[in-house]
Each structure stands twice: as C-alpha cells, then as structure tokens.
Amino acid sequence: MKFFKLKAAAIGCITALALASGASAASLSVVDASVDPVQNTKQNPCIIAGTVCPTQPASLPYTKYNNAGNLSAISEWSPEYTVAKIRSIAGNVISIGLDVNQTNANSPQTLVNFAMYINGALIDQMAAPVVVAAGNNGIGWADWLITGFTSLAGYGDNDKVQFFASMRGMNDGPEKFFLVGVPGAVIPLPATGLLLLGGLGGLIAFGRRRKTV
C-alpha cells in the first residue's frame, strides 16, 4: 500500500512539473500588423512558407510546403538554425511575421500554435489558438506578428533553434511565416569594438581641450 502511495505522489510531482514548464513556455502573443505591415524581404526571410520566397537569401533554408489553395490544415517545422545565423539576420530579439491569405472576410483561419525550440527544448509557444484574418489579402506582407520570444542573448552561437507552426481552416492561397528583427534590439558590440569607440571618444575630447587652451 505504501508503495502505491509513493508511486502516486511521484506521478503527481511529475505532472505538476510538466504543467509548470508548459505554463512558463506559453509566452507568445499574436498582434495585428495590418495597419503597419512588415514586408517579407531578404532582411525578413521565410522560415516556413506555402510558396516560393523569391527574396530568400541563399544562406538561409526554409520549409516549403505545397499549398495551391487546397489545404485545410498544416503542421510544419522550420529547418534547424544556429543561434549565430538568427542573430546575423534579426539580432537577439525576434518576432515572426505571418502573411495570411483567405477567400473572404467571413472565413478567417486559425493559428493553432506557434513555438520556438532551442536544442530540442520547448522555449516559447502560444497559450491558446488565435483567429487570424487577412488584413492585407496578398502575398508578401505580414497581417500578424508573433511576439514575446525569449531573447537569444543568453545562448551560444552554436545552439540550435527550430520553429513549429500549426494552422487550421485554411481556405485560400499560401501562408508565410518569416523572421523579423525587433527595432531597437541591437546586438552589443564586441569588447574590441567598445575599446575602439572609447579610444576615439578620448581623442575627440583631447582635441577639443587643445583648441580651448
């Protein structure tokens, strides 16, 4: 009897830990971007798309699934990227642009989940599905931004990043998920760069002092 009580307690503890980790990972928000949409460009490249991304940099692969308007749902993984590759494009703080296509305003689709994994561990995901109508019904502009991602600043260059997207109620042309850097999220300069800037500042200040003497 004592064994079964201990086993039940252990299972309860594991369940509680799982729920806690899932709750902490549910950090992502889906924000309407139709008023000030972001364009899918070489600087904002695709990670998952139902069509060709013509401006995609050659150094960044993306998952292309075939959608000619006949899919009702998708569950797709992006390729695996290094943190260094993501940083080189978008910095340490990112968001994801979602370009939605739909037949009419009365048939919006649902973003069931979007998630970021690092080294195979779930880091960020949505708390619940979100209805995502197309504010700009065309290919190449984000109707929605997925925000709230954990900063990559604490990760090493060789750590592995992968994204997961799930949608349902799809009814028109292809959707695109693309990487977007967050304005103001500047990558800190290396120590040598900071020393160089400090030295230049000192020289400028010294020059000004000499002029005033």
QUIDAHU-V931839 format. One record per backbone hydrogen bond with DSSP energy under -1.0 kcal/mol. CO is the residue of the C=O (numbers start at 0). NH is the residue of the N-H. If there is no record, write none. Layout:
co nh
CO NH
CO NH
This chain:
co nh
0 4
1 5
2 6
3 7
4 8
5 9
6 10
7 11
8 12
9 13
10 14
11 15
12 16
13 17
14 18
15 19
16 20
17 21
18 22
19 23
20 24
24 26
24 124
28 146
30 144
37 141
44 178
46 62
47 176
48 64
49 66
52 55
56 59
62 48
71 168
71 169
73 166
75 164
80 160
81 85
82 86
83 87
85 89
86 90
91 151
92 181
94 179
95 145
96 177
97 142
97 143
98 175
103 106
108 131
109 111
109 167
110 129
112 165
113 125
114 163
115 122
115 123
116 161
117 120
120 117
123 115
124 27
129 110
131 108
135 137
139 39
142 32
143 97
144 30
145 95
146 28
151 154
155 158
156 83
158 82
159 118
160 80
161 116
162 77
163 114
164 75
165 111
165 112
166 73
167 109
174 49
175 98
176 46
176 47
177 96
179 94
181 184
183 185
189 193
190 194
191 195
192 196
193 197
194 198
195 199
196 200
197 201
198 202
199 203
200 204
201 205
202 206
203 207
204 208
205 209
206 210
207 211
